[in-house]
Amino acid sequence: MVAITTPFHADGAVDEEAFVANIDRLFDAGASGMVAAGCTGEFWALSFDERARLAALAVEACAGRGPAIVGTGSIREGEVVDQIHAAKEAGADGVLVMPPYFVRLSESETIAHFEAVDAGSVLPILLYNIPGNAGNAITPAIADRLADLDHVVGIKESSGDWNNFHETLIRTKDRIRVFCGPSSVFGVPATLAGGDGLIDCFPNVWDKGCLDLWHATKAGRMAEAWALQATGIAMTDLFTSEGRTLYPATKAAMDYLGLAGGGMPRPPLRALEGPALQGLKDGIDKLMAPPAKVA
């Protein structure tokens, strides 16, 4: 499944046409579902009404081809529950729920937050562990507890820590589905270890990233799978170095490649420019160049 971007026009308005076009392209490329209004979708920059609108657009665009999952990131549990109800009204199949961010929580407070959200939920919940952004982690021990909640059906494990992913997988796989977030970095080993799927932002730019990598690994085409993994690692480094951060770089790359769904990021993010943008373009040209023919 793809963590999709939220494209914006130059005036800051959501580009609905590009949002839907991106979903259509990714399904055509073999994606099995969409995750909208998550971190890649810049949820923090969206109003409640905009998130509800994106949910409805995602549901309509998915058109039964795969689940439409909607991000509900917020600090207060009441706001998370309100967003879940709005996603339900829009027809979403499930929601992505991360820990509260900014305020530091104890383990018991994190668990209590998810228990309250679960009690008020009207949709299946995909937990979202991304401590680098949230500041609070769903550790393997916490995931073990949350896996027993009524609405929790899976977890997107995006810590970027292989040991954390693997222990979460071992502890919870018998009860919920475990998806690897940074598939560009270790999607092949995550699949080989028994992960249930990959959810990443890189297919927005490079659909082979999650999609061919997953299928090649499952089919045992390991030379192909490891080659794709190597490209994914290089692409991750490119998007997050020399003054670049992941989400503006993703959009800039989409624009450069002529793919719908890029556009401007919303503040506080800024569009790439100058050497950072040129370095991204040069790196993409190198990574996506066809292999040289042997004479």
C-alpha positions as CSV (number, residue, x, y, z in Angstrom):
1,M,0.0,0.0,0.0
2,V,1.2,3.5,-0.7
3,A,1.5,6.4,1.7
4,I,0.2,9.0,-0.7
5,T,1.1,12.7,-0.9
6,T,-1.4,15.5,-0.6
7,P,-0.7,17.8,-3.6
8,F,-1.2,21.5,-3.2
9,H,-1.6,24.3,-5.7
10,A,0.7,27.3,-5.5
11,D,-2.0,29.1,-3.5
12,G,-2.1,26.4,-0.9
13,A,-5.4,24.7,-1.9
14,V,-5.5,21.0,-2.3
15,D,-5.1,19.8,-5.8
16,E,-7.9,17.3,-5.9
17,E,-7.4,16.3,-9.5
18,A,-3.8,15.5,-9.0
19,F,-4.6,13.6,-5.8
20,V,-7.0,11.3,-7.6
21,A,-4.7,10.9,-10.6
22,N,-1.8,9.7,-8.4
23,I,-4.1,7.1,-6.8
24,D,-5.2,5.9,-10.3
25,R,-1.5,5.6,-11.5
26,L,-0.5,3.7,-8.4
27,F,-3.3,1.1,-8.6
28,D,-2.4,0.7,-12.3
29,A,1.2,0.0,-11.2
30,G,0.0,-2.8,-8.8
31,A,-0.6,-1.2,-5.5
32,S,-3.2,-2.9,-3.3
33,G,-4.4,0.0,-1.2
34,M,-3.9,3.7,-0.2
35,V,-3.0,5.5,3.0
36,A,-4.1,9.1,2.8
37,A,-3.4,12.0,5.2
38,G,-0.5,10.3,6.9
39,C,2.9,11.8,7.4
40,T,3.6,11.8,3.7
41,G,0.2,13.4,3.2
42,E,1.2,16.3,5.6
43,F,-1.7,15.7,7.9
44,W,-0.4,18.4,10.3
45,A,-1.1,21.0,7.7
46,L,-4.6,19.9,7.0
47,S,-7.8,21.1,8.6
48,F,-10.4,18.7,9.9
49,D,-12.6,19.4,6.9
50,E,-9.8,18.9,4.4
51,R,-9.0,15.5,5.9
52,A,-12.6,14.5,5.6
53,R,-12.6,15.6,2.0
54,L,-9.4,13.7,1.3
55,A,-11.0,10.6,2.8
56,A,-14.0,10.9,0.5
57,L,-11.7,11.5,-2.5
58,A,-9.6,8.5,-1.6
59,V,-12.6,6.2,-1.2
60,E,-14.0,7.3,-4.5
61,A,-10.7,6.9,-6.3
62,C,-10.0,3.5,-4.7
63,A,-13.3,2.3,-6.2
64,G,-13.1,-1.1,-4.7
65,R,-9.6,-1.8,-6.0
66,G,-8.1,-1.8,-2.5
67,P,-8.7,-0.3,1.0
68,A,-8.7,3.4,1.6
69,I,-7.0,4.1,5.0
70,V,-7.0,7.6,6.4
71,G,-4.6,9.1,8.9
72,T,-6.0,10.6,12.1
73,G,-2.9,12.1,13.7
74,S,-3.7,14.3,16.6
75,I,-2.6,14.9,20.2
76,R,-6.0,14.6,21.9
77,E,-7.8,11.3,21.8
78,G,-11.2,13.1,21.3
79,E,-9.9,14.7,18.1
80,V,-8.7,11.3,16.9
81,V,-12.1,9.8,17.5
82,D,-13.8,12.7,15.8
83,Q,-11.6,12.1,12.7
84,I,-12.3,8.4,12.8
85,H,-16.1,9.1,12.7
86,A,-15.6,11.5,9.8
87,A,-13.5,8.9,8.0
88,K,-16.3,6.4,8.5
89,E,-18.9,8.8,7.1
90,A,-16.7,9.3,4.1
91,G,-16.7,5.5,3.5
92,A,-13.1,4.8,4.5
93,D,-12.1,1.2,5.2
94,G,-9.8,1.9,8.2
95,V,-7.7,4.5,9.9
96,L,-4.0,5.0,10.7
97,V,-3.5,6.0,14.4
98,M,-0.2,7.3,15.7
99,P,0.7,8.1,19.3
100,P,0.2,11.7,20.5
101,Y,3.1,13.9,19.4
102,F,5.2,16.7,21.1
103,V,4.1,15.8,24.7
104,R,6.3,13.0,26.2
105,L,4.2,10.1,27.4
106,S,4.9,7.2,29.7
107,E,4.2,3.6,28.6
108,S,1.0,3.5,30.6
109,E,-0.1,6.9,29.2
110,T,0.5,5.7,25.6
111,I,-1.5,2.5,26.2
112,A,-4.3,4.5,27.9
113,H,-4.5,6.8,24.9
114,F,-5.0,4.0,22.4
115,E,-7.5,2.2,24.7
116,A,-9.6,5.4,24.7
117,V,-9.3,5.7,20.9
118,D,-10.2,2.1,20.5
119,A,-13.3,2.5,22.7
120,G,-14.6,5.3,20.5
121,S,-13.6,3.9,17.2
122,V,-16.1,2.8,14.5
123,L,-13.4,1.6,12.0
124,P,-10.5,-0.9,12.0
125,I,-7.3,0.7,13.4
126,L,-3.9,0.4,11.9
127,L,-1.4,1.5,14.5
128,Y,1.4,3.7,13.4
129,N,4.8,3.7,15.0
130,I,7.0,6.6,13.8
131,P,8.9,7.8,16.9
132,G,11.2,10.0,14.8
133,N,8.2,12.2,14.1
134,A,5.8,11.5,17.0
135,G,8.4,11.6,19.7
136,N,6.5,8.7,21.4
137,A,7.1,5.1,20.4
138,I,4.9,2.1,20.1
139,T,7.6,-0.3,21.5
140,P,7.2,-4.0,20.9
141,A,6.0,-4.3,24.5
142,I,3.3,-1.7,23.9
143,A,2.4,-3.2,20.5
144,D,1.9,-6.5,22.3
145,R,-0.6,-4.9,24.6
146,L,-2.4,-3.0,21.9
147,A,-2.8,-6.0,19.6
148,D,-5.5,-7.3,21.9
149,L,-7.7,-4.2,21.5
150,D,-11.0,-4.8,19.7
151,H,-10.5,-2.5,16.7
152,V,-6.7,-2.9,16.2
153,V,-6.0,-5.0,13.1
154,G,-2.5,-4.1,12.2
155,I,0.6,-1.9,12.7
156,K,2.7,0.2,10.3
157,E,6.1,-0.1,11.9
158,S,8.1,2.9,10.7
159,S,10.7,3.2,13.5
160,G,13.5,2.6,11.0
161,D,15.0,0.2,13.6
162,W,15.2,-3.3,12.3
163,N,15.3,-4.8,15.8
164,N,12.2,-2.9,16.8
165,F,10.4,-4.1,13.6
166,H,11.4,-7.7,14.0
167,E,10.5,-7.9,17.7
168,T,7.1,-6.3,17.0
169,L,6.5,-8.8,14.3
170,I,7.4,-11.7,16.5
171,R,5.2,-10.5,19.4
172,T,2.1,-9.6,17.4
173,K,2.0,-11.5,14.1
174,D,-0.4,-14.1,15.5
175,R,-3.0,-11.4,16.2
176,I,-2.5,-8.5,13.8
177,R,-0.9,-7.7,10.5
178,V,2.5,-6.1,10.6
179,F,3.5,-3.8,7.8
180,C,7.1,-2.5,7.2
181,G,7.2,1.3,6.8
182,P,10.8,1.9,5.6
183,S,10.6,-0.7,2.8
184,S,13.1,1.3,0.8
185,V,15.7,0.4,3.5
186,F,14.7,-3.1,4.6
187,G,11.6,-4.2,2.8
188,V,13.3,-7.4,1.5
189,P,14.3,-8.7,4.9
190,A,11.0,-7.6,6.4
191,T,9.2,-9.6,3.7
192,L,11.4,-12.6,4.2
193,A,10.9,-12.4,8.0
194,G,7.1,-12.8,7.5
195,G,5.9,-9.2,7.3
196,D,2.3,-8.9,6.0
197,G,3.1,-6.0,3.6
198,L,4.9,-2.8,2.9
199,I,3.6,0.8,3.3
200,D,5.9,3.5,2.1
201,C,6.0,6.9,0.4
202,F,8.6,6.0,-2.3
203,P,6.1,4.4,-4.8
204,N,4.8,8.0,-5.3
205,V,8.1,8.5,-7.1
206,W,9.3,5.0,-7.9
207,D,6.5,2.5,-8.0
208,K,9.0,-0.4,-8.2
209,G,10.1,0.5,-4.7
210,C,7.3,-1.2,-2.7
211,L,5.6,-3.0,-5.5
212,D,8.1,-5.0,-7.5
213,L,10.3,-5.3,-4.4
214,W,7.5,-7.1,-2.6
215,H,6.5,-9.3,-5.4
216,A,10.0,-10.3,-6.4
217,T,10.8,-11.2,-2.8
218,K,7.6,-13.3,-2.4
219,A,8.3,-15.1,-5.7
220,G,11.9,-15.8,-4.7
221,R,13.5,-13.6,-7.4
222,M,16.1,-12.6,-5.0
223,A,18.7,-11.0,-7.4
224,E,16.0,-8.7,-8.6
225,A,14.7,-8.0,-5.0
226,W,18.2,-7.2,-3.7
227,A,18.9,-4.9,-6.6
228,L,15.7,-3.0,-6.0
229,Q,16.6,-2.8,-2.3
230,A,20.0,-1.3,-3.1
231,T,18.3,1.4,-5.3
232,G,15.8,2.1,-2.5
233,I,18.6,2.6,0.0
234,A,20.4,5.0,-2.4
235,M,17.1,6.9,-3.0
236,T,16.5,7.2,0.7
237,D,19.9,8.7,1.2
238,L,19.4,11.1,-1.7
239,F,16.1,12.4,-0.4
240,T,17.4,13.0,3.1
241,S,20.8,14.5,2.6
242,E,22.5,17.8,1.5
243,G,19.7,20.0,2.8
244,R,16.8,17.8,1.7
245,T,14.1,16.3,3.8
246,L,11.8,13.4,2.8
247,Y,8.4,15.0,2.1
248,P,9.5,18.1,0.0
249,A,12.0,15.9,-1.8
250,T,9.3,13.4,-2.7
251,K,7.1,16.1,-4.1
252,A,10.0,17.7,-6.0
253,A,10.9,14.4,-7.5
254,M,7.4,13.7,-8.6
255,D,7.3,17.1,-10.3
256,Y,10.6,16.5,-12.0
257,L,9.5,13.1,-13.3
258,G,6.1,14.6,-14.5
259,L,4.0,12.5,-12.1
260,A,0.7,13.8,-10.7
261,G,0.6,14.3,-7.0
262,G,3.6,16.5,-6.3
263,G,3.1,20.2,-6.2
264,M,4.0,22.5,-3.3
265,P,4.3,21.4,0.3
266,R,2.5,23.5,2.9
267,P,4.5,25.5,5.5
268,P,6.4,25.0,7.6
269,L,7.8,22.8,4.8
270,R,9.3,24.6,1.9
271,A,9.8,23.6,-1.7
272,L,13.3,22.5,-2.7
273,E,15.3,25.1,-4.7
274,G,18.9,25.8,-5.6
275,P,21.6,23.2,-5.1
276,A,19.3,21.0,-3.0
277,L,16.9,20.7,-5.9
278,Q,19.6,20.3,-8.6
279,G,21.3,17.6,-6.5
280,L,18.0,15.8,-6.3
281,K,17.5,15.9,-10.0
282,D,21.0,14.8,-10.7
283,G,20.7,11.9,-8.3
284,I,17.3,10.8,-9.8
285,D,18.8,10.8,-13.3
286,K,21.6,8.6,-12.1
287,L,19.4,6.2,-10.1
288,M,16.8,5.8,-12.8
289,A,19.1,5.6,-15.8
290,P,18.8,2.3,-17.7
291,P,21.6,-0.1,-17.3
292,A,24.4,0.3,-19.8
293,K,24.5,-2.3,-22.6
294,V,27.6,-4.5,-22.8
295,A,29.2,-4.3,-26.2
